[in-house]
Amino acid sequence: MRVAIAGLGRMGRAFAARIAADGFAVTVWNRTAGRAESWAEAATPAALVAAADIILTSLTDDAAVEAVYAELLAGPAAGRLGPAAGRLFVEMSTIRPETVRAIAARVEAAGARLIDAPVAGGPAVVAAAQSLAFVGGTPEDIDRARPVLDRFCRKIAPMGPVGSGTVMKLVANLPIGVYFQALAEGLALGRSHGLDLEAMLGVMLDSPGALAALPRKVPAILGERGEVPFDIAGVRKDLLAMTAACHRAGVPAPAATGALSAYAGATAAGWGTRDFSTIINFWAEAVAGLPPR
């Protein structure tokens, strides 16, 4: 089986490394050239499609997905259906459900198939093959993708037709963005009354108010420098997709909307590339006016 990946951001690189480590031939393409590392690099998106049976796409946002799929499905004519015929596309970006469904229609018109399979877990989780994939598509298409998804997933969760995996990713991530903003407000309250940040985090970790992800984020909150698996700007982007999906469905989203304003403010203030958990530090220092820890 020949596998290709379009998009070599943090997650795309992690997928490529994990798949290649298990012996699959991997071809890659990125909008910014020169990031292929040891993998074969296609010169164009159309060449990427021609080199693979299954193509994973992991891209920044809706606009990037739409632009890249326009290129993936283009190229010299190869019969009535074009060069993508018979391929399976696995769209893994965190975007709006309607974007996924529109792309799927274009893929099918080209004689190919598409499932959406965004995953929970950053690059380290992918490397450990512990991701959770939320998948939308037919059972047959999902089964076709399993040999690839199994390389980096501990579980593949079918959710329904195409677009359902993306909806589930928004459902799963919405509370996380809201949680860290709520925690930021609580910890800023404590600091304003003289409580020590590290001491408060220690108590939170031993309380019912601790999210499962919190222990992994404590070093970043306390100022430790390291790899940033997901940043504040990324949460802002995801919350935009979440609130848009809520509004489109007629579901009020006051908590998500409030969290979005906080992450948007942090991004505008230059904190966008920092670990998303440092929204806690931004809220205390830039909003509440407390001195840096």
N, C-alpha and C positions, 0 to 999 in steps of 0.2 A: 504494500500500500504506500502510495506516494502522498506526502503531506506537505502543505504549504501554509505559510502564515503571512498575512498582510498586517503590518503594524508592529513595530519593534520598540514600543514603550516598555515600561517596567513589566507589565503582564505579558506582552507579546514575547519578550526575551525569555521570561521564565517558562512560558509554554514551549518555546523552541528548544531550550536546554533540556527540559524534562523529557520531551518526546524523542529528541536525538539521543539522549542517554540510554533509551530503551531500544535503540537500533533502527529507528525509522529514518528513512531518507527525508531530510527537511530542506525545503527551498523557502527563501524569505524575500520579502520586498517591503520597503519602507519609503514613505514620501520624502524623507531626508536620506539620501544615499550614504553609504559608508558605515552602516551599523550592523552589518551582517556577521561580524565576528568570524567563526569557523564554518558557518552554514553557507550553502550555495545561495547566491543572490540572483534573482531574476532581474533582467534589465527593465522590464515594464510589467504592469499589472496583468496584461494579457498573456505575457510570457509566463508569469507565475501560475495562472490558471492552466495553461497548457502543460505545465510540469507536474501537475498534481491530480489526485483523485478526490481529495478532501482539502478544502481551503478554510482555514480558521482566520477570522478577522477580529482584531482587537484594536479599536481606534478611540480617539479622544472624545468625540461627541457626535451628535446627529449630523451636523454639517460634514464632518470628516467621513462618516459612514456613507452618506449619500454621494459624496464626491468620489470616494474610492470605489464604490460599487459601480458607478458609471464607467470607470476605467476597467474594472475587472470584467465587465460584461461587454466591453468593446473589443476592438481588434479586427483583423482580417476575417472576412466571412469564411466559415467552415461548414458549408451546407446551410440549410434553411434555418437551423436553430442557432448557429454561431458556435464559437470555440468553447463555450461553457457547458455545452450539452453533456449530460451524464454526470456532471460533477455534483458534489455535495458541499454546500457552504455552511459553515458553523459560525454564526454571528455572536460574538462574545462581549461586545461593548455594553456599557450601561447607558442606555438611551431611552427615548420615548417609545412606548409600544406601537404607536401608529407608524413610526419610522420603520420599525422592524417589519411590520405587515406590508408596508408599501414596497420595501426592498424585496421581500419574499415574492411578491407578485411579479416584479421585474425579473427575478432569478428564474421563476417558473416559466415566464414567457421566453426565456433564453434556453429552455430545455433542461434546466438544472433544478436542484432541490435546495432548500434552506431550512435549517433549524436554528433557533436562538438558544444559546447556552451560556449566559453570564455565570460567573462563579463567585462564591464567597471565599475570601481569603486572599492575602497578598502574595508577593513573589516567594516568600519563605514557605508559605503554606503550599503553594504550587510545587516547589522544589521537594517538599516532603510527601508529595502525592496525597495531600489531605484536604484538597478543595472540595466544596460542595457545589455541584452544577445544578442550576435551575433550568430546565429544558422545555422548550415548546416545539412541537412538531409531530409528525406521524410516528407511530411505533416503529415502522420499517426504517424511516430515516434516522431515528434515534439509535436503533440497533446498528445501523451502518457506521454511526459515529463512535459507538462505544469503544472499539479498540484504541482509538485516539484519546478520548476523554478519560478512559481508565488509567492512562499513564500518569495523570496528575489529580485525579478525583478519588476521594474515599467513597463518595456516593453520587449517583446521578438520579435526580428527582424529576421525572416527567410531570409536567403541570397541565398539559392540554395542548391545543393547537398552537401553531406559530404565533409568537407574541406573548404566550403565557409565561415562558421562562423569564422574559424581561419584566413582566408585571411582578412576578414573584421576587425578582432581585430588588425592585423598588420597594416592595412590601418589607423585605428583610432589612434593607439598609435605612429606611426612613427612621425607625426608632433609634438607630445608632447615632445618626446625626443629631437628633433631638436630645438624646441622652447626654452627649458630651457638652452640648450647650447648656442644658439644665445643671449638669455638674459644674460647669464654669461659673454659673450664677451662685450656686451653693458655696463653692470654695472661695469665691470673691467675698461673699458675705462673711465667711469665717475669717479670712485674712483681714477684713476691715475691722474685726473685733480683736485682732491680735493673735489669732491662732496660726500655728506654723503649717505651711503647705504640706510638708512631708509627713508630719504627724497626722494631719487630717486624712491624707491619702491612705495611711496605714490603718486608720479606723474604718474608712470606707471599704477597704479591701476585705475587712472582717465583718461587714454588715450586709443586710439584705439589699442595700443600695448599690452594690457593685455589679456592673455588667461583666460578662465573662471576658470581654476584650480588655478590661481595665488593667489587669496586672501587666500585660505586655506594653502598655502605654505609659506606665509610671516613669520609666527612665527619661522619655522625651519630655514629659511634663516637668520633671525636675531639672531639665536643662542639658541632659546628656546628648551629645551629638552622635549621629549615626545615620544609617540608611533610612530614607523616608519612603515607606511602602505606599502611603496614600496621603495626599496633602490637602490643605484647607481649600485650595481652588477646586480640587477634585470633588470634595463634598459639596461645595457650592454648585458645581455643575450637576451633580446627582440630585440635589434638592430642587433644582430648577425642573428637572425631568419629573421628579416625584410630585411636586405641587402642580405642574401642568397636567399630569395624568389625573390627579385628584379633581382638579377643576373641570377637566374634560368629562369626567364621570359624574360630576355633581356632588362630590364628596368634600365637605368642608375640611380644611387642613390648617387650623390656626397654629398648632404646635410646629408643624413643618415650615409654615410660612415665617413664623418668628425665628426659627433656627436659620432659615435661608438668609434672613436679613443680617444675622450675626456673622455668618460665614462670608457673605458678600462684603460686609464692612471690613472684615479682616483681610480679605483678598485685596480690596481697594487700598488698604493701609500698608500693603507690601508684605503681608504675612502669607501669601498664597502658596509659596513653595515649602512652607514648614509642615511638619507632621500635623495631621488634622487634630490630634489631641491637644495641641498647643493653643487651640481656641480658648482653653482654660487660662493660659498666660495672657493672651490678648485681652480677654474680658477683664481680668484683674488690673492689668497695667495700662492698656490703651483706652478702656471704657470707664472702669471704676476709678482710675487714677491712683492705684496703689503702686508703691515702689517695686521695682523688679526684685524677685527673690534673691 
